[in-house]
Amino acid sequence: MAEIIEIARPALHEQVAARLRTMLVEGHIEPGAKLNERELSELLGVSRTPLREAIKLLGSEGLVDLLPNRGAVAVKLGEVDVLHLFEVLAHLEGLSGELAAQRITDEELAEIRALHFEMLAAHARKDLSGYYRLNALIHAAINRAARNPVLTRTYDGINARVQSLRFRTNQNATKWKRAVKEHERMVEALEARDSTTLRAVLVEHLENKRDTVVALLRAGQIHPRSANH
């Protein structure tokens, strides 16, 4: 008789955090909005305790700001914040790519290639939510393949704060298509173990994201706040 392998389910607060994370990234909870515990408890069908644990987790990730006497507020960034964050993030992504091209295993490369093909299918279906989930997995996989835990912790902390902005950059069909082309170049550089090219492509990719976000802010399509608030 085959052995039954029990697969551990994520704790309830982790499941709640995953749903909230999607709502924040995809803009179902607007930047700057207060997370209303009563409404979210009803919407998600959970009690306040796992919800509060989930919100604390998202606060530690940087997706929400935990403010004294105000509770949790969805991260809301102004133009200066965006410029500073993307300036650092672009070079963290570039370093991830440079190191990953030198250190990636065949198995890791095969997984990234598979994720890339799934992402292309999501793009063809115009499934932005599915596309973005796979896109984020690819960037995370490249970061892990760099095999530098300090880099990963630093990258994760900064990247979390701009997730909803990165999601919005693909809502324009032309810019979305350009991002797909950039991902194709990433995979090609990884396959060639070309660290110089992969670093350059990732930096360019993030700088294009930054420029799109700034344009959206200036057009009033993303509501900014002062970097000093």
Buried (B, 14 or more C-beta within 10 A) or exposed (E): EEEEEEEEEEEBBEBBBBBBBBBBBBBEBEBBBEBEBEEBBEBBEBEEEBBBBBBBBBBEBBBBBBEEEEBBBBBBBBBEBBBEBBEEBBBBBBBBBBBBBBBBEEEBBEBBBEBBEBBBEBBEEEBBEBBBBBBBBBBBBBBBBBBBEEBBEBBBEBBBBBBBBBBBBBEBEEBBEBBBEBBEBBBEBBBEBBBEBBBBBBBBBBBBBBEBBBBBBEEEEBEBEEEEE
